[in-house]
């Protein structure tokens, strides 16, 4: 029984709203905990190009929250704990997912543009 991104969108919206609530509470730890669940929910769908587009809006929202809440951005890399490294890894994975989503979207727009040029001849 394979789930589609459409099946998971309600849950993704709830995770996104939970991250937004964590932002209002200024609770970085809670935001990161919810982000882990968000990541686990989207991971099975990242390899399917037709299922990445619906993720874009939620990814943009949650990554903006995490960027706003992130503690001491100037901390030296040698002082990072294992927990902080896990959080950094999660953020990197989410930015990677956003990049893939945007890259595919841009590629589709470009293909449509090229088809319109070719059809004009």
ZALUM-818353 format. One record per residue: chain; residue number from 1; x, y, z of N, C-alpha, C in turn. Coordinates in pm, 1 decimal. Example, Ala and Ser with C-alpha at 12.3 -4.5 7.8 and 13.67 -1.06 7.14 Angstrom:
2
(atom A; 1; (1319.0; -569.0; 780.0); (1230.0; -450.0; 780.0); (1320.0; -330.0; 780.0))
(atom A; 2; (1285.0; -225.0; 708.0); (1367.0; -106.0; 714.0); (1290.0; 3.0; 787.0))
//
This chain:
121
(atom A; 1; (84.2; -118.1; 0.0); (0.0; 0.0; 0.0); (88.7; 124.4; 0.0))
(atom A; 2; (104.6; 186.8; -116.0); (188.5; 304.9; -126.3); (106.2; 430.8; -104.0))
(atom A; 3; (157.5; 515.3; -19.1); (91.0; 643.4; 1.6); (148.0; 744.6; -96.5))
(atom A; 4; (65.6; 838.7; -133.3); (110.8; 946.5; -220.3); (126.3; 1072.2; -137.3))
(atom A; 5; (186.8; 1172.0; -197.8); (204.5; 1298.6; -126.8); (68.0; 1359.6; -95.5))
(atom A; 6; (-30.6; 1336.1; -180.7); (-166.3; 1387.2; -155.5); (-223.4; 1328.9; -26.2))
(atom A; 7; (-189.4; 1203.0; 0.3); (-234.8; 1139.4; 124.3); (-170.9; 1203.8; 247.1))
(atom A; 8; (-50.1; 1254.4; 230.2); (24.6; 1308.4; 344.2); (15.2; 1460.2; 358.5))
(atom A; 9; (-42.1; 1528.1; 260.1); (-48.4; 1674.1; 267.5); (-117.1; 1726.0; 393.1))
(atom A; 10; (-228.5; 1667.7; 437.7); (-287.8; 1718.0; 562.3); (-190.4; 1709.6; 681.2))
(atom A; 11; (-116.7; 1601.2; 689.7); (-18.5; 1588.2; 798.4); (94.5; 1690.0; 782.5))
(atom A; 12; (139.7; 1711.1; 658.9); (245.5; 1809.2; 635.7); (200.6; 1949.6; 674.3))
(atom A; 13; (74.5; 1981.6; 645.9); (21.8; 2112.3; 685.9); (18.1; 2124.3; 837.9))
(atom A; 14; (-18.0; 2014.8; 905.9); (-18.3; 2017.3; 1052.8); (123.3; 2035.4; 1108.3))
(atom A; 15; (221.0; 1965.0; 1049.5); (359.9; 1982.3; 1092.6); (405.2; 2125.6; 1068.8))
(atom A; 16; (368.3; 2181.1; 953.9); (406.1; 2319.3; 922.3); (344.8; 2414.5; 1024.5))
(atom A; 17; (217.5; 2395.2; 1056.6); (151.8; 2480.2; 1156.2); (215.4; 2464.1; 1294.1))
(atom A; 18; (258.7; 2343.0; 1327.0); (325.9; 2320.8; 1455.6); (459.6; 2394.5; 1460.3))
(atom A; 19; (531.3; 2397.3; 1348.0); (657.2; 2471.5; 1343.1); (629.1; 2621.5; 1356.8))
(atom A; 20; (524.2; 2669.6; 1293.6); (487.6; 2810.8; 1305.8); (449.1; 2845.1; 1450.3))
(atom A; 21; (381.9; 2752.3; 1517.8); (347.5; 2773.3; 1659.0); (474.0; 2775.5; 1744.4))
(atom A; 22; (569.2; 2689.3; 1713.0); (696.7; 2689.5; 1786.1); (769.0; 2821.3; 1765.6))
(atom A; 23; (755.8; 2878.8; 1646.2); (817.4; 3009.7; 1621.3); (754.1; 3116.3; 1709.7))
(atom A; 24; (622.2; 3114.5; 1720.6); (554.3; 3211.4; 1806.3); (597.1; 3196.3; 1951.6))
(atom A; 25; (621.2; 3072.5; 1992.0); (666.0; 3045.7; 2129.4); (816.4; 3066.1; 2145.5))
(atom A; 26; (884.3; 3093.1; 2034.1); (1030.2; 3109.3; 2032.8); (1099.5; 2985.2; 2091.0))
(atom A; 27; (1050.8; 2868.3; 2050.5); (1101.2; 2741.5; 2101.4); (1171.1; 2664.1; 1989.2))
(atom A; 28; (1302.0; 2684.4; 1977.4); (1381.1; 2620.6; 1871.9); (1380.1; 2468.8; 1886.0))
(atom A; 29; (1389.2; 2417.9; 2006.7); (1390.8; 2273.7; 2029.8); (1263.6; 2206.9; 1981.5))
(atom A; 30; (1150.5; 2268.1; 2011.1); (1023.1; 2214.1; 1965.8); (1014.4; 2218.4; 1813.2))
(atom A; 31; (1058.9; 2328.3; 1754.3); (1056.6; 2339.9; 1608.1); (1140.1; 2229.4; 1544.3))
(atom A; 32; (1256.4; 2202.3; 1599.0); (1343.1; 2099.2; 1542.5); (1283.5; 1959.9; 1560.9))
(atom A; 33; (1216.9; 1939.2; 1672.7); (1152.3; 1808.9; 1696.1); (1041.6; 1785.1; 1592.7))
(atom A; 34; (961.1; 1887.0; 1567.9); (855.7; 1875.8; 1467.7); (916.9; 1859.2; 1328.9))
(atom A; 35; (1027.4; 1929.1; 1303.4); (1093.3; 1919.7; 1173.5); (1140.6; 1777.1; 1145.8))
(atom A; 36; (1181.8; 1706.1; 1247.9); (1223.6; 1566.8; 1229.1); (1106.1; 1482.8; 1178.9))
(atom A; 37; (987.6; 1506.3; 1235.6); (868.3; 1434.9; 1189.4); (831.9; 1477.9; 1046.8))
(atom A; 38; (844.5; 1606.0; 1019.6); (818.0; 1658.5; 885.4); (909.9; 1589.9; 784.6))
(atom A; 39; (1038.0; 1582.6; 817.6); (1135.8; 1518.6; 728.4); (1099.5; 1372.4; 703.6))
(atom A; 40; (1065.0; 1300.9; 809.4); (1027.8; 1159.4; 794.3); (903.4; 1143.0; 706.3))
(atom A; 41; (814.0; 1241.5; 710.1); (692.3; 1233.9; 629.1); (719.8; 1260.8; 481.4))
(atom A; 42; (816.7; 1348.1; 450.9); (840.7; 1380.9; 310.0); (945.0; 1291.9; 244.2))
(atom A; 43; (1030.1; 1230.8; 321.6); (1140.8; 1153.1; 267.0); (1100.2; 1050.1; 161.4))
(atom A; 44; (995.1; 971.6; 182.9); (959.4; 872.0; 80.6); (915.5; 933.9; -52.1))
(atom A; 45; (886.4; 1062.2; -53.4); (831.3; 1125.9; -173.1); (933.4; 1209.0; -249.9))
(atom A; 46; (1051.9; 1224.1; -197.7); (1151.1; 1309.5; -263.2); (1205.3; 1249.5; -392.2))
(atom A; 47; (1201.7; 1119.5; -405.5); (1256.1; 1056.9; -526.0); (1155.8; 1056.2; -641.1))
(atom A; 48; (1033.3; 1096.1; -616.2); (931.1; 1101.7; -721.4); (910.0; 1247.7; -762.8))
(atom A; 49; (953.6; 1281.9; -883.2); (950.4; 1422.0; -925.5); (809.0; 1480.0; -924.7))
(atom A; 50; (709.5; 1400.7; -956.5); (572.7; 1453.0; -959.1); (517.6; 1479.3; -819.3))
(atom A; 51; (584.9; 1431.8; -715.6); (536.9; 1452.4; -579.1); (616.6; 1558.3; -504.0))
(atom A; 52; (717.8; 1614.5; -567.1); (798.8; 1715.1; -498.1); (736.3; 1853.9; -500.2))
(atom A; 53; (667.0; 1887.6; -605.4); (610.8; 2022.7; -619.2); (521.8; 2063.8; -501.2))
(atom A; 54; (432.4; 1976.1; -452.3); (348.5; 2016.4; -339.2); (427.3; 2043.2; -210.8))
(atom A; 55; (551.8; 2000.5; -204.3); (632.1; 2019.5; -83.7); (690.9; 2159.9; -73.7))
(atom A; 56; (700.6; 2227.7; -187.2); (774.4; 2355.1; -193.2); (725.2; 2457.0; -90.3))
(atom A; 57; (596.5; 2481.8; -86.9); (542.2; 2584.4; 1.5); (571.2; 2553.8; 148.8))
(atom A; 58; (546.6; 2428.4; 188.8); (572.2; 2390.6; 328.3); (721.2; 2396.7; 361.5))
(atom A; 59; (805.9; 2352.2; 269.5); (950.1; 2358.8; 292.9); (996.3; 2502.1; 312.8))
(atom A; 60; (948.6; 2592.2; 229.1); (987.1; 2732.9; 242.4); (945.9; 2789.5; 378.0))
(atom A; 61; (825.0; 2757.9; 421.1); (775.9; 2809.0; 550.0); (859.1; 2757.9; 667.1))
(atom A; 62; (880.8; 2626.5; 671.8); (949.2; 2570.7; 788.4); (1097.2; 2608.1; 791.0))
(atom A; 63; (1159.2; 2617.1; 674.3); (1300.4; 2656.4; 672.6); (1318.0; 2801.8; 714.1))
(atom A; 64; (1222.2; 2885.5; 680.8); (1228.1; 3025.7; 724.1); (1218.7; 3034.1; 876.7))
(atom A; 65; (1129.7; 2954.7; 934.3); (1115.0; 2952.3; 1080.2); (1244.7; 2906.1; 1146.3))
(atom A; 66; (1301.1; 2798.5; 1095.0); (1423.3; 2744.9; 1154.0); (1536.6; 2846.6; 1143.4))
(atom A; 67; (1545.0; 2914.1; 1031.2); (1648.9; 3016.8; 1014.8); (1629.5; 3130.2; 1115.2))
(atom A; 68; (1504.9; 3166.4; 1141.2); (1477.5; 3274.0; 1236.9); (1504.5; 3233.0; 1381.1))
(atom A; 69; (1480.1; 3107.2; 1412.0); (1494.2; 3059.9; 1550.0); (1633.1; 3006.4; 1584.2))
(atom A; 70; (1713.1; 2979.4; 1484.5); (1842.7; 2913.6; 1508.1); (1924.1; 2990.1; 1612.6))
(atom A; 71; (1977.2; 2917.6; 1710.1); (2057.8; 2982.9; 1814.0); (2195.0; 3020.3; 1761.3))
(atom A; 72; (2252.9; 3120.2; 1819.0); (2388.6; 3169.1; 1794.3); (2451.2; 3119.1; 1664.9))
(atom A; 73; (2424.5; 3190.8; 1559.6); (2475.2; 3152.3; 1428.0); (2626.7; 3168.9; 1416.0))
(atom A; 74; (2687.8; 3234.7; 1510.6); (2831.9; 3258.9; 1505.3); (2912.0; 3162.6; 1592.4))
(atom A; 75; (2847.6; 3058.9; 1642.2); (2916.3; 2962.3; 1727.8); (3027.1; 2891.5; 1649.2))
(atom A; 76; (3139.2; 2872.8; 1712.3); (3250.8; 2805.6; 1647.2); (3216.1; 2660.3; 1619.3))
(atom A; 77; (3259.5; 2611.6; 1503.6); (3227.7; 2474.8; 1463.5); (3283.1; 2370.6; 1560.0))
(atom A; 78; (3391.0; 2399.3; 1627.5); (3450.6; 2302.2; 1718.9); (3366.7; 2282.2; 1844.8))
(atom A; 79; (3273.8; 2372.1; 1870.3); (3193.3; 2365.3; 1991.7); (3057.5; 2299.6; 1971.2))
(atom A; 80; (3035.5; 2235.9; 1858.5); (2905.2; 2178.1; 1826.5); (2889.4; 2042.1; 1893.0))
(atom A; 81; (2777.8; 2024.6; 1962.5); (2748.4; 1896.8; 2028.1); (2688.8; 1799.2; 1926.2))
(atom A; 82; (2673.3; 1675.3; 1967.7); (2613.8; 1573.5; 1880.0); (2469.6; 1611.8; 1844.5))
(atom A; 83; (2396.3; 1666.3; 1941.2); (2258.4; 1707.8; 1916.2); (2255.3; 1821.4; 1813.9))
(atom A; 84; (2345.4; 1918.0; 1829.7); (2350.9; 2028.9; 1734.7); (2389.2; 1979.8; 1595.2))
(atom A; 85; (2478.8; 1882.3; 1587.9); (2518.1; 1827.5; 1458.3); (2399.2; 1759.6; 1391.0))
(atom A; 86; (2317.6; 1689.6; 1468.7); (2198.3; 1625.5; 1414.4); (2101.4; 1731.2; 1359.8))
(atom A; 87; (2088.2; 1841.5; 1432.2); (2000.8; 1949.8; 1387.1); (2054.6; 2013.3; 1259.2))
(atom A; 88; (2185.2; 2031.6; 1252.1); (2247.2; 2088.3; 1132.2); (2225.9; 1994.4; 1013.7))
(atom A; 89; (2243.4; 1865.1; 1036.9); (2221.1; 1767.0; 930.5); (2077.0; 1771.5; 880.7))
(atom A; 90; (1982.0; 1780.1; 973.2); (1841.0; 1786.5; 935.6); (1814.2; 1911.1; 851.7))
(atom A; 91; (1867.0; 2023.8; 894.2); (1848.3; 2148.0; 817.7); (1909.5; 2134.3; 678.7))
(atom A; 92; (2025.9; 2073.4; 669.2); (2090.9; 2055.0; 538.9); (2005.9; 1966.5; 448.3))
(atom A; 93; (1949.4; 1860.4; 503.6); (1863.1; 1771.7; 424.9); (1740.3; 1846.5; 374.0))
(atom A; 94; (1682.5; 1930.4; 459.9); (1563.3; 2005.3; 419.3); (1596.1; 2107.4; 311.1))
(atom A; 95; (1710.8; 2173.6; 323.4); (1751.9; 2266.6; 217.6); (1777.3; 2190.6; 87.6))
(atom A; 96; (1833.0; 2071.2; 97.2); (1854.0; 1988.1; -21.0); (1722.2; 1951.5; -86.7))
(atom A; 97; (1623.3; 1916.6; -5.0); (1490.3; 1883.4; -58.0); (1429.5; 2004.8; -127.9))
(atom A; 98; (1445.8; 2122.3; -68.2); (1393.8; 2243.7; -130.7); (1464.2; 2269.5; -263.4))
(atom A; 99; (1595.5; 2251.2; -266.1); (1670.8; 2271.0; -389.8); (1620.1; 2177.9; -499.8))
(atom A; 100; (1603.0; 2050.9; -466.6); (1554.2; 1954.2; -565.6); (1415.9; 1995.1; -615.6))
(atom A; 101; (1330.0; 2035.3; -522.8); (1194.9; 2076.1; -559.3); (1197.2; 2196.2; -652.8))
(atom A; 102; (1277.5; 2296.6; -619.7); (1284.6; 2416.5; -702.9); (1352.7; 2388.4; -835.9))
(atom A; 103; (1455.3; 2305.7; -835.3); (1527.2; 2274.6; -958.8); (1436.3; 2203.3; -1057.6))
(atom A; 104; (1358.5; 2109.4; -1009.2); (1266.2; 2036.7; -1096.8); (1160.5; 2133.3; -1149.7))
(atom A; 105; (1109.5; 2219.5; -1064.2); (1009.1; 2317.1; -1106.0); (1065.2; 2407.5; -1215.1))
(atom A; 106; (1186.6; 2457.6; -1196.8); (1248.8; 2543.8; -1296.8); (1272.6; 2467.5; -1426.8))
(atom A; 107; (1311.9; 2342.4; -1417.4); (1335.7; 2261.3; -1537.4); (1206.3; 2243.1; -1616.3))
(atom A; 108; (1096.4; 2221.1; -1547.6); (968.0; 2205.2; -1615.3); (929.5; 2334.1; -1686.6))
(atom A; 109; (947.6; 2447.1; -1621.0); (917.8; 2576.6; -1682.9); (1003.5; 2595.6; -1807.5))
(atom A; 110; (1130.0; 2559.4; -1799.0); (1221.3; 2574.2; -1912.4); (1179.0; 2484.8; -2029.1))
(atom A; 111; (1139.3; 2362.4; -2000.2); (1093.8; 2270.3; -2105.2); (968.3; 2325.6; -2172.5))
(atom A; 112; (876.2; 2378.1; -2094.6); (754.9; 2437.9; -2152.1); (792.8; 2555.5; -2241.8))
(atom A; 113; (887.0; 2635.7; -2195.5); (933.7; 2750.0; -2274.6); (996.0; 2702.0; -2405.2))
(atom A; 114; (1080.8; 2601.2; -2397.9); (1145.9; 2549.1; -2519.2); (1043.0; 2492.4; -2616.5))
(atom A; 115; (942.8; 2422.7; -2563.0); (838.6; 2368.4; -2650.5); (761.8; 2481.2; -2719.9))
(atom A; 116; (741.2; 2590.6; -2648.6); (667.4; 2702.0; -2709.9); (749.9; 2766.0; -2821.7))
(atom A; 117; (881.5; 2769.2; -2805.8); (969.0; 2824.4; -2910.3); (968.5; 2732.2; -3031.0))
(atom A; 118; (982.2; 2603.2; -3008.2); (987.2; 2505.7; -3117.9); (853.8; 2505.1; -3193.3))
(atom A; 119; (744.0; 2516.0; -3122.2); (611.6; 2513.6; -3184.6); (586.4; 2638.2; -3269.2))
(atom A; 120; (659.3; 2746.0; -3243.7); (642.3; 2869.2; -3321.1); (701.8; 2857.9; -3460.1))
(atom A; 121; (789.2; 2762.3; -3482.7); (853.5; 2748.4; -3614.0); (769.2; 2673.7; -3711.1))
//
